Structure formats: C-alpha cells, structure tokens
Amino acid sequence: MAVPAARIVFGPQDRAAVADAVTEILTSGALTLGPYTERFESSFAAAHRAPHAVAVSSGTAALEIALRIVGVSGRDVVVPANTFYATAAAVIHAGGRPVFADVSASTFALSAAGLKAALTPSTAAVVLVHIGGLITPETDELRRLCDEQGIALIEDAAHAHGCTYDGRFAGSFGQVGAFSFYPTKVTTSGEGGMLLTSSEQFRDEARLYRDQGKGSFSANHHVRHGSAWRLSELNAAVGEVHLRHLEDFVEARRRVARTYTAELAGLDGLRPLTEPEKCRGNFYKYIALLPHGVDRTRFKTAVAESGVRLSGEVYDLPLHHQPVLTEYADGPLPVAEDVCARHVCLPIHSDMHDDEVDQVLTAVSAAYAAVAG
Ligand SMILES: *Cc1c(COP(=O)(O)O)cnc(C)c1O
C-alpha cells in the first residue's frame, strides 16, 4: 500500500452529521451568515481560548481583512521570505508593500534579527507565520519589538490550529490571527478562513469587511472597501463538524512526530525540526533538513520508489524568488534560501496507522542511505 502525501479525514459519523446539517440549511433557506457560521465561530474561538472569532471565505481573505483593519495602504509590511504566496498577496491586495525578511533555521519562523533588518520608517505591520505549526520562542520578543514601534503584529496561523506556546494559543500573540480551512489544513471546511482577536472593535470591523463593507446586514450603505468574503453556511457546517476532532487530530499527529523524531535520530546528518521548549505544535508538517549537498529531488524520487509520497515543502521557493514578486525582492536572505532548498516534509496524517509510519521510516532510511550515505 502506498502512503499518500496527505489524507483528509471525515469518518462516517462526520459525513452523516454534515448531511443532516446540509438538509437543515437547505430546508431553512438560510445559506450564508446564519446559525452554522455563528456556531463554527464560537467553537473555534473556544478551542483557542479567544474572545472573538469571525468566519470568512478563505485564509487569504482573513489575512487581507486583518491587514485592512490595521491599515497598511501605501506602507511596508514585513513578511518572512519562506511562506506561502498568499501571505504576501494579501499584503499587496490590502494596498501594502511586502518586505521580505530572513528567518531562523531552527523554527523556519521570522527571527528578531530578521525583523530588525527588514524594518523601515514606513513599516505598518508584521506578519508572523507559524510554519508547520511550530511557534517560535522569539514570539514575545517579536511582539515587543512591534509594540515599541507602534507596528501591528498579525499572525498567519494557517498552519497552526490548536498550537500553543507557554500555554497560550496561536491567534493570541498579535492583534489578529488568520486561519485557513483549505482541505489540507489540520481542520477544513472545504474552503474557509477565520480571524481570531481579543478586540471587539476588530471583530466588528472584520464583520463589516467580509460582507462588502456594508454598515448593516439589511442596508446598502457601504462604509468600508470590503468584498464577498462571507463563508457559506454549508462550509461552516463542514468546518464545525471537523473542528470537533481538533484535539484528537493534534494528538495523533504529535504521536507520529514523536516516533519519527526518535527513529530518525539514527540517520546522521538528517535534522528534523523539533518543538522549541514551551511550544506544543500540531505537526501540520513534519519538517526535516537534509545535509548540505544532498540532492532533494533525488532523495524524494528514491522515497517515492518505495511507495511513500513526501508532502509538499513549506516552501521550496522563497517569495523573493517568485516570478510575480520580484519587484519586491531586495537582496539575498541566506537562511530562508538555504532552508527552502534543503528541507523535506514527511507525510503525516490525522489518522496515520502504525504500519504507515513504519513504511515511511523504512523508505526514508533506505533513500537516505542511497542518496546521502
Ligand atoms: C493555506 C495558507 C494560506 C491561505 O489560505 P487559503 O484558505 O487557501 O486562502 C495562507 N498562508 C499560509 C501559510 C497557508 O498555508
């Protein structure tokens, strides 16, 4: 049996719960901004001990709304170089200019040194991305740097459902946290996103933005440049059902990660990213760095020959090398370039079986011996 790169887990009970919800939604005719969305929001907020949650149509929309609320138009926004395209695209869509920053090789996250080097007199905001569901121990220092300069801190928590640092949840470290429910994420709603905030004012602003900037649901007075960023009730129902499993999914992923880390310790030179002290990650991705000089493509091909599909990198090409973003590139970012080029992601699923874990370890060890040995 092959081990796929990712697996989306909806058991028979979940499918039945979604089917019941769909019947109820279609019967009621309340297809958007209704009770399922409200339930999804309150469950997601509760799962992250957040005071407020606003559901939207995607993680990208959540980021753009967050950036529009704090106001980045015509200003610079610091973004790590090794993140998904959408992090930078949201900045551009909100009228800002992404400034790419270097990161820490041990967490793949923005470092205080990287942030300091990227600050300009025009910096309005910083986006911290919790790559792979790891939360950097520099988070509090990053927040302090931002606060000192009156700069907003936004979290791109698309990878970080249920992650904590020092007992505090992703989404609580900056002014707003933006989550995604794209199918591959730790929990999904098909498509969807969520903003978490402790600010009532930000919650109200996010509600305006997601519904075309309308001053009220019934009136046609537009008071913000919003868009069609609502989440449908159908997607909210899927998201709420999936969210019920968040703790189990995170535990299952952490169990797989513990086995991987213990077993890979014998492969000299292959370095898995491990959780920083006080961080409880969700292992959205299980990341390992290949030694310098090992050909990643050859390694991946060798693993695939054993029927194991490695999952996608996070990310293989840094943003300052992306064709559509070159106008924002400003010199080399050596750590980001190095980690983007050198890491692999082992498959990790929320329902991974022990025999799959064994199969991955066997395939990875054999490929490593063949390519790096
Ligand atoms: C998935 C993802 C997004 C975008 O989420 P969508 O729901 O697909 O819009 C943004 N940032 C990161 C880091 C992501 O992984």
Ligand as a Chemical Component Dictionary entry (heavy atoms), coordinates in Angstrom:
data_LIG
# 
_chem_comp.id                   LIG 
_chem_comp.type                 NON-POLYMER 
_chem_comp.pdbx_formal_charge   0 
_chem_comp.three_letter_code    LIG 
# 
loop_
_chem_comp_atom.comp_id 
_chem_comp_atom.atom_id 
_chem_comp_atom.alt_atom_id 
_chem_comp_atom.type_symbol 
_chem_comp_atom.charge 
_chem_comp_atom.model_Cartn_x 
_chem_comp_atom.model_Cartn_y 
_chem_comp_atom.model_Cartn_z 
_chem_comp_atom.pdbx_ordinal 
LIG C1 C1 C 0 -3.168 27.879 3.228 1  
LIG C2 C2 C 0 -2.390 29.093 3.556 2  
LIG C3 C3 C 0 -2.891 30.390 3.351 3  
LIG C4 C4 C 0 -4.128 30.673 2.553 4  
LIG O1 O1 O 0 -5.246 30.031 2.947 5  
LIG P1 P1 P 0 -6.470 29.844 1.889 6  
LIG O2 O2 O 0 -7.580 29.388 2.773 7  
LIG O3 O3 O 0 -6.047 28.830 0.889 8  
LIG O4 O4 O 0 -6.729 31.186 1.296 9  
LIG C5 C5 C 0 -2.152 31.465 3.801 10 
LIG N1 N1 N 0 -0.970 31.302 4.411 11 
LIG C6 C6 C 0 -0.435 30.087 4.607 12 
LIG C7 C7 C 0 0.880  29.984 5.305 13 
LIG C8 C8 C 0 -1.118 28.946 4.172 14 
LIG O5 O5 O 0 -0.560 27.739 4.331 15 
# 
loop_
_chem_comp_bond.comp_id 
_chem_comp_bond.atom_id_1 
_chem_comp_bond.atom_id_2 
_chem_comp_bond.value_order 
_chem_comp_bond.pdbx_ordinal 
LIG C1 C2 SING 1  
LIG C2 C3 SING 2  
LIG C2 C8 DOUB 3  
LIG C3 C4 SING 4  
LIG C3 C5 DOUB 5  
LIG C4 O1 SING 6  
LIG O1 P1 SING 7  
LIG P1 O2 DOUB 8  
LIG P1 O3 SING 9  
LIG P1 O4 SING 10 
LIG C5 N1 SING 11 
LIG N1 C6 DOUB 12 
LIG C6 C7 SING 13 
LIG C6 C8 SING 14 
LIG C8 O5 SING 15 
# 
